[in-house]
Amino acid sequence: MTGPKPRPNVATIPAYVPGKPPVARPGMTMFKLSSNENPYPPLPGVVEAATRAVETMNRYPDMGSGALYEALGKRLGVPTDHLAVATGSVALIYQLLSAFCEPGDEVVYAWRSFEAYPIAVASAAAVSVQVPVTSEGRHDLDAMVAAVTDRTRAVIVCTPNNPTGPAVTQGDLDAFLARIPEHVLVVVDEAYLEFVRMTHAVDGLATYRDRANVVLFRTFSKAYGLAGFRVGYAVAQPEIAAALRAVSLPFGVSSVAQAAAIASLAAESELLERVDALVAERARVRAGLREAGWEVPEAQGNFVWFALGERTGEFAAAADERGIVVRPFAGEGCRVSIGEVEANDRLLALANDFPH
């Protein structure tokens, strides 16, 4: 067949596999625990702000996202030119690699980690260097340092790591950064930042201020419950932030999304209450799983990880029978979001019954 053909790297791009939505069953309430979504409804004031924005949908959004940048800058205590917003933190990955990677450049990251990483790397015609996580689901930072070559353009540290759950400490991150060349970008992906409860947790803002090659990625999709609106942001030194903005999709973050994000920032006290409740449920679930004999990794996000190997599909099917949809990674394991209390109770009942 003759005709236009895409670049060769396009054929190497793996498909993103989203969390499967539940299929309705008569007489049974189904719960979606496959996408790490916040089970709570929008924060107070968010629906009202979004509705007001909808009333002007015939107008383009503020391409400069000025009000959102101002709100973020005030909330974080950073200059607005140190920020870049995008349609979810996943878009920032694409933008970063588009701005900084030449074809054939290498990007180092842990694996398994966020499923979008290899997709974005392949899309940029760069090369993925995947460093296996430890048996406890942690980043092997020493091995990641060893994987850096003169072709490495970026390194990604996902903390807490999706889908396995553990987070790196500030001390470990500092030691790691000290061994990474200054010309290599280091992305600290903090999509689940608000759920972290550990001593010596990473202080992303202090780290980016101290090291010019560090970029923070954050999102409104998880703790803030705006997954359907797609708003993420980066915090970086102004030259890096400017590059991210330069390659962004014009008018990418809609007026409704901007308004919802600003309103969510204004409802921080309610947000923290909800996050604390989810963290308490996470602790209850993990304790119940350990009592049932499961060796689940430390959970610092809003999910838990089951290393199931070849039994992954069997576990996912058993969960589905109980009305909970989980996220299987074929041959490796299942990630299960912390959801409503009833959904979490069903997970614990499954864990007690499922042979392991």
Summary of the structure (lengths in Angstrom):
residues: 356
radius of gyration: 20.4
end to end distance: 51.1
largest distance: 61.3
contacts: 1155
relative contact order: 0.17
helix: 40%
strand: 17%
